[in-house]
Amino acid sequence: MWNSVCEAISAQLGDDRIVKPEDAEGRLLSVTGEAMPPVPILRPRDTEELAKALGICSVHKTPVIPMGGSTGLVGGLRHTGKELYLSLELMNRIESIDPVNRVATVQAGVILQNLHQAAEDVGLLFPVDLGARGSATIGGLISTNAGGEKAFRFGMMRDQVLGLEVVTASGQILDLSNSMIKNNAGYDLKHLFIGAEGTLGIVTRVQLRLRPQLPNVHTAFALISDFSAALELRSKVETALGNDLTAFEVMWPEVYEMTTRHRSGRLPLPVANGIYLLFESEAGTARDPEAFENAMVALYEDGLVEDMAIAASEADRQDMWAIRNDIEAIIRTMSPLLAFDVSLPVSSMESYVNTLNDELTAKWPEARFARFGHMGDNNLHIVVTIGQDTMLRKDEISAIVYEHVIAMKGCISAEHGIGMDKLPWFEMGKTSSAIALMQTIRTALDPNNILNPGKTIGAVG
Amino acid sequence: MWNSVCEAISAQLGDDRIVKPEDAEGRLLSVTGEAMPPVPILRPRDTEELAKALGICSVHKTPVIPMGGSTGLVGGLRHTGKELYLSLELMNRIESIDPVNRVATVQAGVILQNLHQAAEDVGLLFPVDLGARGSATIGGLISTNAGGEKAFRFGMMRDQVLGLEVVTASGQILDLSNSMIKNNAGYDLKHLFIGAEGTLGIVTRVQLRLRPQLPNVHTAFALISDFSAALELRSKVETALGNDLTAFEVMWPEVYEMTTRHRSGRLPLPVANGIYLLFESEAGTARDPEAFENAMVALYEDGLVEDMAIAASEADRQDMWAIRNDIEAIIRTMSPLLAFDVSLPVSSMESYVNTLNDELTAKWPEARFARFGHMGDNNLHIVVTIGQDTMLRKDEISAIVYEHVIAMKGCISAEHGIGMDKLPWFEMGKTSSAIALMQTIRTALDPNNILNPGKTIGAVG
């Protein structure tokens, strides 16, 4: 099925640009754990090679599925057996780090952690961070507009991108390079390609904004009685810390219990039936190191907080974040499970969580939950299990989860994207005119429907 | 010429929705000072009325020029005598301010200062600010993606917009409402309409992100020997102040001289032949009030700064900003003049300014300059006069100004947009494929070419 297109590509680019299915075995599992038969992987060495290859795919009408670090969570790598995978793993060069103008120019295959390191080496910061930093690629992060815990302070991936280079479906190189923070000369086309999950073009090179490092880092873990206290606390913490607040995370009690159950050593806070908040401040050197602790003591004395731990060392801090990020512990305890990534007005989060609890346990008394997220930017992660039938009931459970999100004016995908998994729910909360415009744009940019067909906004036409 | 379209609109919406040309006299001067014969002004009362009116304009193929507060600087209101103006001045309602979720929902005709006030009333901040705040409208600010001095900290207008409602050229209402910071469900269509100067649709309603207020404000004015010291100072100030640095402005000596020449009372700094920097820090309450002053004293003791003034009161602070913002003084001193708004890598600003000086004075020995801008976000404003011939030589002077901007990888419009004035230079620094994609999008969204035809990206097709 792939013979003619692969031969044409090999003839143009050389034999080693295609990994054969038999050699690709073991590389093609998505993290959702589905086994999929391998398909060939196209690995261009540079933008020009990719342009040629996409031109050939366009003529052959062979669809292409772009892959980044394969760390996506919405089935973006699912294939129908007809597609080629496209990996930019050979295009992994950090081309330049400009410390004066604070711009990194990198190829799309660069791994996030390598960019973090390169920025750090010149005393700068690239502020998007997430658990998959060791494998997620810049191209994948841009195509999914990745978020993470600092989005409410520094923005999502979209907000770091100054300019980019894209190869379109027909194999045309579209140069939208820019290193300026302010550029109002015509339509800002880059935004079309950010968060489009590779359906409108393949991002190949990018200029990213870097920031000054913030050496003065302080972290606290607080236990409060209920969610309404979390809203009050957020206001007070922001009034005190202002711009320096860079993370504001929430965990319901079951999550703290699960992620600390098998921990050795002292826990920062006791296991209790309250809401856990983890927040962090990052400031310049002019910040009095004791200002954070003083602000925390004032909050404690206010009586809003039941208990509080302040990280006294970097090891303490790492330990707190390890509890927040121990998704493995949740998976171990709850599997089989369904994981949801939604956004909600913070004022509705509590009633949402309660509604979900009531409806799901009424239907499946054995239903259990893990609820946590980036409260600072509306983002809630919800894990649900009803025991052995969980996967069988996926559609019913998803319908309940998403219906209430839409009713409360939230969004069914906060930071993970649509991929394949969320396609059945994609139209919820959207007007038909908005969907029609998305389809118009997709058809204009990919008339042969070869870029990730059937994903993100579904089938077109 | 307008009779049939105006009659059709009046028949549908009522007589008072069109201001006749004879009644519009005196309202239609752009700030660039050109006198233009009046044209009728369409003033819908709500989105539905606008949709009906645009539908009628579309059928009649009558072009429409959207106007905001008429404070634009690039000739966006220039007409050919065939268009209708479209004003949303009757759609000026602040529909809601949600203090918990920090979202303002406003109609596009709301004046910026009114939004500032409404946010302040609930203890919140809307961070985009500029001199025209008393007349610029939210719709105009979105359509031009306005910047201002705090863009490097809080972003431009684009970065404040969570969701919006647009009426398309055909009179369709496109509802892209959203109040979530994180929303990754499909293409983020709102970005198409932000900064498009009304050529792709008319923004009618918008959800804007509000921020916590930062009560701890400190301001300093520094005099340094040369621009290379400014780069060093920026690094040191950011290391000290971190996230709290919200403005970093630069003025060359001629600007300080012009804007202080007729000031009574003591000046914050002497008139000298150096570079003037104005910067501001806004912090939460946990910031030690003396931290700013201590950081400034440390800079001074470093020897990097020739002289420095720290605002000791709000009156001092207002005084410093009045010097920075006294554009009137520049206009009085230099007219006739040409004003340019460009962006440049900070590392190239000095050599850019020198090159410009050399080339222009070689050609016109009487050439004089005023150079200032938002150094923190690459944005330089350059005012040029060569005396009485200035307007006659506009194209030659502009060519020199823009050629070097492009050669140094800057941008010909940092924050003012393209409008009509910058159209001849629009293609500089852009690839033909990028321009073609802009035209494809414009044609797809406005097939009859009735929205601001001939502006922003020029004639299509």
Interface residues (C-beta under 8 A of the other chain):
Chain A: D98 V100 N101 T144 N145 G147 A151 F152 R153 G155 M156 R158 D159 Q172 I173 L174 D175 L176 N178 S179 M180 I181 K182 N183 N184 A185 G186 Y187 D188 L189 H191 L192 I194 G195 A196 L200 P212 Q213 L214 P215 N216 L231 S235 E238 T239 A240 L241 G242 N243 D244 L245 T246 E282 A283 G284 T285 A286 R287 D288 A291 F292 N294 A295 S343 L344 P345 V346 S347 H374 D377 N378 N379 K409 G410 C411 I412 S413 A414 E415 H416 G417 I418 K422 F426 G429 K430 T431 S433 A434 I435 L437 M438 T440 I441 A444 T456 I457
Chain B: D98 V100 N101 V103 T144 N145 G147 A151 F152 R153 G155 M156 R158 D159 Q172 I173 L174 D175 L176 N178 S179 M180 I181 K182 N183 N184 A185 G186 Y187 D188 L189 H191 L192 I194 G195 A196 L200 P212 Q213 L214 P215 N216 L231 S235 E238 T239 A240 L241 G242 N243 D244 L245 T246 E282 A283 G284 T285 A286 R287 D288 A291 F292 N294 A295 S343 L344 P345 V346 S347 H374 D377 N378 N379 K409 G410 C411 I412 S413 A414 E415 H416 G417 I418 K422 F426 G429 K430 T431 S433 A434 I435 L437 M438 T440 I441 A444 T456 I457
